[in-house]
Amino acid sequence: MATYYILIASVLLLLGILSSKVSERFGIPALILFMGIGMLAGSDGIGGIYFDDAGLAKFIGTIALIYILFSGALETDWVSIKPVLSRGIVLSSLGVLITAGLVGFFACVALKFPPKEGFLLGAIVSSTDAAAVFAILRSRNLGLRGNLKPLLEFESGSNDPMAIFLTITAIGILDSSLFNAVDMISSFALSMSFGALAGVGFGKVSSYALNKIRLDYEGLYPVLSMSIVLLVYSVAESLRGNGFLAVYLFGLVLGNNDFIYKRNLIRFHNGLAWLMQITMFTILGLLVYPSHLPGVAGPGLLISAFLMLAARPIAVFLCLIKSSFSLKEQLLVALVGLRGSVPIVLAMFPLAAGYPGSDRMFNIVFFVVLTSVLLQGKLLLPLARWLKLYYPLVNKPRYPLEFDKTHDVDTQTREYEILPESSVVGKNISQIGLPKDALVLLIRRGNRFVVPRGNTKLEPYDTLMVLAELEDLHAVREILRGV
């Protein structure tokens, strides 16, 4: 029997990996394909696998979200999100609250939901998933102009903790006949404060500790990082903080500091995040019964339409009032708020608790996510082209060599692009006055690589891979930037 389960798991995982190629080629979000595989393998599908353990699915979904959030934050560049930080925080907090309130009100008025259950539904579907947006754009080699990309990335990474807090609060209200707004606000403030302190604190300590701890085997560093991520979440939750916010900020702080084996750890957690996504969505697909979806198609379409055309746009326009974003940019942000994994995982919270009607709510949320990804995903490219807010992406070739920081080597590598206005353009490498211990390893020029020599003339948009100590790298940056 154990061999049978291992065979099923390996086949589902393999199908999930292969489906990512379909996602990239045809612009179909990967989460749809992963869930489709789970639905086909489930009780109503050709696989006939019976699975209805909502508690287990919730546990797996929580672990998966922890690592997905951490991986996304680890690769987020603080310099790029700094200009949009204030508006991103407003969108990920007030924007989520407005969206939840509007959807909850609509569910009560249009679908006759009781007020408490209506607010719970609104809280569940209030967060966005930028990964689906950028997967669609990447499949067509397109990018978003200006600060749209960092805004959407930061919003989607930081609004999940708010949605989770609202969902847990709504479930608490269901459990109690009393509702105290003051207690809710104080609980929110404490939860976010303790979560933020835990995340930032662990991030600073871990970036220092990783450089000081000398493990005997390089392969233990990914295991160490995995354990610290879970420790951050559990400590924050034990202190009544928001564990998901703690994990996100931990990854953000750690990723913007230098530590040993950084490249390898980023690559490892990127692969782990993919594994978590495939596992989570496949299990969610197993939990869904396709035969039950037609029964919620009507309410699901109404909620989806209101969410996409009213709740999300109202929240975005209110949160971006008097911002540096143009009306066209605000419109794009308002209409690309795709729903993803988090709403489905949150819908399992009341389902696992066994609340009456939670199975219907789960199916509605699943239907909302499905329609959001399919409809908004299809409209994304025409909308970006119509608003002229896109640009073609250029696939840069990867360097044929790579260096990573270790205990035994103090030097690091950096890549620097030479802009046309730089004073080093047209000069030989030997003439620009680089520090004597700095070494130019390779030059990327367009789609080819040039082996540098002293008489190699630098051209606009050359990208130099430089090996040096940290202090010398700062000097190299200033020299190559020279205007």
BELJO-V661869 format. One record per residue. N is the residue number from 1. RES is the residue in one letter. OMEGA is omega in radians with two decimals (NA if undefined). Layout:
n:N res:RES omega:OMEGA
n:N res:RES omega:OMEGA
This chain:
n:1 res:M omega:3.13
n:2 res:A omega:3.12
n:3 res:T omega:3.13
n:4 res:Y omega:3.13
n:5 res:Y omega:3.11
n:6 res:I omega:3.12
n:7 res:L omega:3.14
n:8 res:I omega:-3.12
n:9 res:A omega:-3.11
n:10 res:S omega:3.13
n:11 res:V omega:3.13
n:12 res:L omega:3.12
n:13 res:L omega:3.13
n:14 res:L omega:3.11
n:15 res:L omega:3.10
n:16 res:G omega:3.13
n:17 res:I omega:-3.13
n:18 res:L omega:-3.13
n:19 res:S omega:3.11
n:20 res:S omega:3.07
n:21 res:K omega:3.10
n:22 res:V omega:-3.14
n:23 res:S omega:-3.12
n:24 res:E omega:-3.04
n:25 res:R omega:-3.03
n:26 res:F omega:3.09
n:27 res:G omega:3.09
n:28 res:I omega:-3.14
n:29 res:P omega:-3.06
n:30 res:A omega:-3.09
n:31 res:L omega:3.10
n:32 res:I omega:-3.13
n:33 res:L omega:3.12
n:34 res:F omega:3.12
n:35 res:M omega:3.10
n:36 res:G omega:3.09
n:37 res:I omega:3.11
n:38 res:G omega:3.14
n:39 res:M omega:3.10
n:40 res:L omega:-3.13
n:41 res:A omega:-3.04
n:42 res:G omega:-3.04
n:43 res:S omega:-3.13
n:44 res:D omega:-3.09
n:45 res:G omega:-3.08
n:46 res:I omega:-3.12
n:47 res:G omega:3.11
n:48 res:G omega:-3.14
n:49 res:I omega:-3.12
n:50 res:Y omega:3.12
n:51 res:F omega:3.11
n:52 res:D omega:-3.13
n:53 res:D omega:-3.12
n:54 res:A omega:3.13
n:55 res:G omega:3.11
n:56 res:L omega:3.13
n:57 res:A omega:3.11
n:58 res:K omega:3.14
n:59 res:F omega:3.13
n:60 res:I omega:3.12
n:61 res:G omega:3.12
n:62 res:T omega:3.11
n:63 res:I omega:-3.14
n:64 res:A omega:-3.14
n:65 res:L omega:3.13
n:66 res:I omega:-3.09
n:67 res:Y omega:3.10
n:68 res:I omega:3.10
n:69 res:L omega:-3.12
n:70 res:F omega:-3.12
n:71 res:S omega:3.12
n:72 res:G omega:3.14
n:73 res:A omega:-3.11
n:74 res:L omega:-3.11
n:75 res:E omega:-3.13
n:76 res:T omega:-3.13
n:77 res:D omega:-3.11
n:78 res:W omega:-3.12
n:79 res:V omega:-3.09
n:80 res:S omega:-3.09
n:81 res:I omega:-3.10
n:82 res:K omega:3.14
n:83 res:P omega:-3.09
n:84 res:V omega:-3.01
n:85 res:L omega:-3.06
n:86 res:S omega:3.13
n:87 res:R omega:3.10
n:88 res:G omega:3.12
n:89 res:I omega:3.12
n:90 res:V omega:3.13
n:91 res:L omega:-3.05
n:92 res:S omega:3.11
n:93 res:S omega:-3.14
n:94 res:L omega:3.13
n:95 res:G omega:3.11
n:96 res:V omega:3.14
n:97 res:L omega:3.12
n:98 res:I omega:3.13
n:99 res:T omega:3.14
n:100 res:A omega:-3.13
n:101 res:G omega:-3.13
n:102 res:L omega:3.12
n:103 res:V omega:3.10
n:104 res:G omega:3.10
n:105 res:F omega:3.13
n:106 res:F omega:3.13
n:107 res:A omega:3.12
n:108 res:C omega:-3.05
n:109 res:V omega:-3.02
n:110 res:A omega:-3.05
n:111 res:L omega:3.08
n:112 res:K omega:3.03
n:113 res:F omega:2.95
n:114 res:P omega:-3.06
n:115 res:P omega:-3.11
n:116 res:K omega:-3.13
n:117 res:E omega:3.09
n:118 res:G omega:3.11
n:119 res:F omega:3.09
n:120 res:L omega:3.11
n:121 res:L omega:3.12
n:122 res:G omega:3.13
n:123 res:A omega:-3.09
n:124 res:I omega:-3.05
n:125 res:V omega:-2.99
n:126 res:S omega:-3.09
n:127 res:S omega:-3.08
n:128 res:T omega:-3.12
n:129 res:D omega:-3.12
n:130 res:A omega:-3.13
n:131 res:A omega:3.12
n:132 res:A omega:3.13
n:133 res:V omega:-3.05
n:134 res:F omega:3.03
n:135 res:A omega:3.12
n:136 res:I omega:3.14
n:137 res:L omega:-3.11
n:138 res:R omega:3.14
n:139 res:S omega:3.11
n:140 res:R omega:3.14
n:141 res:N omega:3.12
n:142 res:L omega:3.05
n:143 res:G omega:3.13
n:144 res:L omega:-3.05
n:145 res:R omega:3.02
n:146 res:G omega:-3.10
n:147 res:N omega:-3.12
n:148 res:L omega:-3.10
n:149 res:K omega:3.12
n:150 res:P omega:3.13
n:151 res:L omega:-3.13
n:152 res:L omega:3.13
n:153 res:E omega:-3.11
n:154 res:F omega:-3.14
n:155 res:E omega:-3.07
n:156 res:S omega:3.13
n:157 res:G omega:-3.05
n:158 res:S omega:-3.13
n:159 res:N omega:3.10
n:160 res:D omega:3.11
n:161 res:P omega:3.13
n:162 res:M omega:3.12
n:163 res:A omega:3.13
n:164 res:I omega:3.12
n:165 res:F omega:-3.13
n:166 res:L omega:3.13
n:167 res:T omega:3.13
n:168 res:I omega:3.09
n:169 res:T omega:3.14
n:170 res:A omega:3.10
n:171 res:I omega:3.08
n:172 res:G omega:3.09
n:173 res:I omega:3.09
n:174 res:L omega:-3.12
n:175 res:D omega:-3.05
n:176 res:S omega:3.10
n:177 res:S omega:-3.11
n:178 res:L omega:3.07
n:179 res:F omega:-3.11
n:180 res:N omega:-3.09
n:181 res:A omega:-3.14
n:182 res:V omega:3.11
n:183 res:D omega:-3.13
n:184 res:M omega:-3.13
n:185 res:I omega:3.13
n:186 res:S omega:3.10
n:187 res:S omega:3.11
n:188 res:F omega:-3.12
n:189 res:A omega:3.14
n:190 res:L omega:-3.12
n:191 res:S omega:-3.13
n:192 res:M omega:-3.13
n:193 res:S omega:3.14
n:194 res:F omega:3.09
n:195 res:G omega:3.14
n:196 res:A omega:3.14
n:197 res:L omega:3.13
n:198 res:A omega:-3.11
n:199 res:G omega:-3.13
n:200 res:V omega:3.14
n:201 res:G omega:3.11
n:202 res:F omega:3.14
n:203 res:G omega:-3.12
n:204 res:K omega:3.14
n:205 res:V omega:-3.08
n:206 res:S omega:3.13
n:207 res:S omega:3.08
n:208 res:Y omega:-3.07
n:209 res:A omega:-3.13
n:210 res:L omega:3.12
n:211 res:N omega:-3.09
n:212 res:K omega:-3.13
n:213 res:I omega:-3.13
n:214 res:R omega:3.09
n:215 res:L omega:-3.07
n:216 res:D omega:-3.07
n:217 res:Y omega:-3.13
n:218 res:E omega:-3.11
n:219 res:G omega:3.13
n:220 res:L omega:-3.10
n:221 res:Y omega:3.03
n:222 res:P omega:3.11
n:223 res:V omega:3.10
n:224 res:L omega:-3.13
n:225 res:S omega:3.09
n:226 res:M omega:-3.11
n:227 res:S omega:3.14
n:228 res:I omega:3.13
n:229 res:V omega:3.12
n:230 res:L omega:3.12
n:231 res:L omega:3.13
n:232 res:V omega:-3.13
n:233 res:Y omega:-3.05
n:234 res:S omega:3.11
n:235 res:V omega:3.13
n:236 res:A omega:3.13
n:237 res:E omega:3.12
n:238 res:S omega:3.11
n:239 res:L omega:-3.11
n:240 res:R omega:3.05
n:241 res:G omega:3.11
n:242 res:N omega:-3.07
n:243 res:G omega:-3.13
n:244 res:F omega:3.07
n:245 res:L omega:3.12
n:246 res:A omega:-3.14
n:247 res:V omega:-3.13
n:248 res:Y omega:-3.13
n:249 res:L omega:3.06
n:250 res:F omega:3.12
n:251 res:G omega:-3.12
n:252 res:L omega:-3.14
n:253 res:V omega:-3.11
n:254 res:L omega:-3.08
n:255 res:G omega:-3.14
n:256 res:N omega:2.99
n:257 res:N omega:3.10
n:258 res:D omega:3.05
n:259 res:F omega:-3.03
n:260 res:I omega:3.14
n:261 res:Y omega:-3.06
n:262 res:K omega:-3.13
n:263 res:R omega:-3.11
n:264 res:N omega:-3.13
n:265 res:L omega:3.08
n:266 res:I omega:3.14
n:267 res:R omega:3.13
n:268 res:F omega:-3.10
n:269 res:H omega:3.03
n:270 res:N omega:3.08
n:271 res:G omega:3.11
n:272 res:L omega:3.12
n:273 res:A omega:3.08
n:274 res:W omega:3.10
n:275 res:L omega:3.13
n:276 res:M omega:3.13
n:277 res:Q omega:-3.14
n:278 res:I omega:-3.13
n:279 res:T omega:-3.08
n:280 res:M omega:-3.07
n:281 res:F omega:3.10
n:282 res:T omega:3.12
n:283 res:I omega:3.08
n:284 res:L omega:3.09
n:285 res:G omega:3.09
n:286 res:L omega:-3.09
n:287 res:L omega:-3.10
n:288 res:V omega:3.04
n:289 res:Y omega:-3.11
n:290 res:P omega:-3.13
n:291 res:S omega:3.14
n:292 res:H omega:-3.05
n:293 res:L omega:3.11
n:294 res:P omega:-3.13
n:295 res:G omega:3.13
n:296 res:V omega:-3.09
n:297 res:A omega:-3.12
n:298 res:G omega:3.09
n:299 res:P omega:-3.13
n:300 res:G omega:3.13
n:301 res:L omega:3.13
n:302 res:L omega:3.12
n:303 res:I omega:-3.14
n:304 res:S omega:-3.12
n:305 res:A omega:3.14
n:306 res:F omega:-3.13
n:307 res:L omega:-3.07
n:308 res:M omega:-2.99
n:309 res:L omega:-3.09
n:310 res:A omega:-3.01
n:311 res:A omega:-3.13
n:312 res:R omega:3.12
n:313 res:P omega:3.13
n:314 res:I omega:-3.14
n:315 res:A omega:-3.11
n:316 res:V omega:-3.10
n:317 res:F omega:3.10
n:318 res:L omega:-3.08
n:319 res:C omega:-3.12
n:320 res:L omega:3.08
n:321 res:I omega:3.11
n:322 res:K omega:3.07
n:323 res:S omega:3.12
n:324 res:S omega:-3.14
n:325 res:F omega:3.13
n:326 res:S omega:3.13
n:327 res:L omega:3.11
n:328 res:K omega:3.13
n:329 res:E omega:3.09
n:330 res:Q omega:3.12
n:331 res:L omega:3.12
n:332 res:L omega:3.11
n:333 res:V omega:-3.11
n:334 res:A omega:-3.01
n:335 res:L omega:3.13
n:336 res:V omega:3.12
n:337 res:G omega:-3.12
n:338 res:L omega:3.04
n:339 res:R omega:-3.08
n:340 res:G omega:-2.99
n:341 res:S omega:-2.99
n:342 res:V omega:3.13
n:343 res:P omega:-3.13
n:344 res:I omega:3.10
n:345 res:V omega:3.13
n:346 res:L omega:3.12
n:347 res:A omega:3.11
n:348 res:M omega:3.14
n:349 res:F omega:3.09
n:350 res:P omega:3.12
n:351 res:L omega:3.12
n:352 res:A omega:3.13
n:353 res:A omega:3.07
n:354 res:G omega:3.12
n:355 res:Y omega:3.11
n:356 res:P omega:3.13
n:357 res:G omega:-3.11
n:358 res:S omega:3.11
n:359 res:D omega:3.08
n:360 res:R omega:3.11
n:361 res:M omega:3.11
n:362 res:F omega:-3.13
n:363 res:N omega:3.10
n:364 res:I omega:3.14
n:365 res:V omega:3.11
n:366 res:F omega:-3.14
n:367 res:F omega:3.11
n:368 res:V omega:3.13
n:369 res:V omega:-3.12
n:370 res:L omega:-3.12
n:371 res:T omega:3.13
n:372 res:S omega:-3.10
n:373 res:V omega:-3.09
n:374 res:L omega:-3.07
n:375 res:L omega:-3.14
n:376 res:Q omega:3.10
n:377 res:G omega:3.13
n:378 res:K omega:-3.10
n:379 res:L omega:-3.02
n:380 res:L omega:-3.08
n:381 res:L omega:3.08
n:382 res:P omega:-3.13
n:383 res:L omega:3.13
n:384 res:A omega:3.11
n:385 res:R omega:-3.11
n:386 res:W omega:3.13
n:387 res:L omega:3.14
n:388 res:K omega:-3.12
n:389 res:L omega:-3.12
n:390 res:Y omega:3.01
n:391 res:Y omega:-3.13
n:392 res:P omega:3.10
n:393 res:L omega:3.07
n:394 res:V omega:3.13
n:395 res:N omega:-3.13
n:396 res:K omega:3.11
n:397 res:P omega:3.14
n:398 res:R omega:3.12
n:399 res:Y omega:3.12
n:400 res:P omega:3.07
n:401 res:L omega:-3.06
n:402 res:E omega:3.11
n:403 res:F omega:3.09
n:404 res:D omega:-3.13
n:405 res:K omega:3.10
n:406 res:T omega:3.12
n:407 res:H omega:-3.01
n:408 res:D omega:-3.08
n:409 res:V omega:-3.14
n:410 res:D omega:-3.11
n:411 res:T omega:3.13
n:412 res:Q omega:3.08
n:413 res:T omega:3.06
n:414 res:R omega:3.07
n:415 res:E omega:-3.13
n:416 res:Y omega:3.10
n:417 res:E omega:3.13
n:418 res:I omega:-3.14
n:419 res:L omega:-3.07
n:420 res:P omega:-3.09
n:421 res:E omega:-3.11
n:422 res:S omega:-3.12
n:423 res:S omega:-3.12
n:424 res:V omega:3.14
n:425 res:V omega:3.14
n:426 res:G omega:-3.14
n:427 res:K omega:3.03
n:428 res:N omega:-3.14
n:429 res:I omega:-3.11
n:430 res:S omega:-3.06
n:431 res:Q omega:-2.96
n:432 res:I omega:3.00
n:433 res:G omega:3.09
n:434 res:L omega:3.05
n:435 res:P omega:-3.02
n:436 res:K omega:-3.13
n:437 res:D omega:3.10
n:438 res:A omega:-3.07
n:439 res:L omega:3.04
n:440 res:V omega:-3.06
n:441 res:L omega:-3.02
n:442 res:L omega:3.08
n:443 res:I omega:3.04
n:444 res:R omega:-3.10
n:445 res:R omega:-3.06
n:446 res:G omega:-3.13
n:447 res:N omega:3.13
n:448 res:R omega:3.14
n:449 res:F omega:-3.14
n:450 res:V omega:3.06
n:451 res:V omega:-3.01
n:452 res:P omega:2.98
n:453 res:R omega:-3.11
n:454 res:G omega:-3.10
n:455 res:N omega:3.10
n:456 res:T omega:-3.10
n:457 res:K omega:-3.11
n:458 res:L omega:-3.11
n:459 res:E omega:3.09
n:460 res:P omega:3.10
n:461 res:Y omega:2.92
n:462 res:D omega:3.05
n:463 res:T omega:-3.07
n:464 res:L omega:2.97
n:465 res:M omega:-3.03
n:466 res:V omega:3.08
n:467 res:L omega:3.14
n:468 res:A omega:3.00
n:469 res:E omega:-3.00
n:470 res:L omega:-3.12
n:471 res:E omega:3.13
n:472 res:D omega:3.13
n:473 res:L omega:3.08
n:474 res:H omega:3.12
n:475 res:A omega:3.11
n:476 res:V omega:-3.13
n:477 res:R omega:-3.13
n:478 res:E omega:3.14
n:479 res:I omega:-3.10
n:480 res:L omega:3.13
n:481 res:R omega:-2.98
n:482 res:G omega:-3.13
n:483 res:V omega:NA
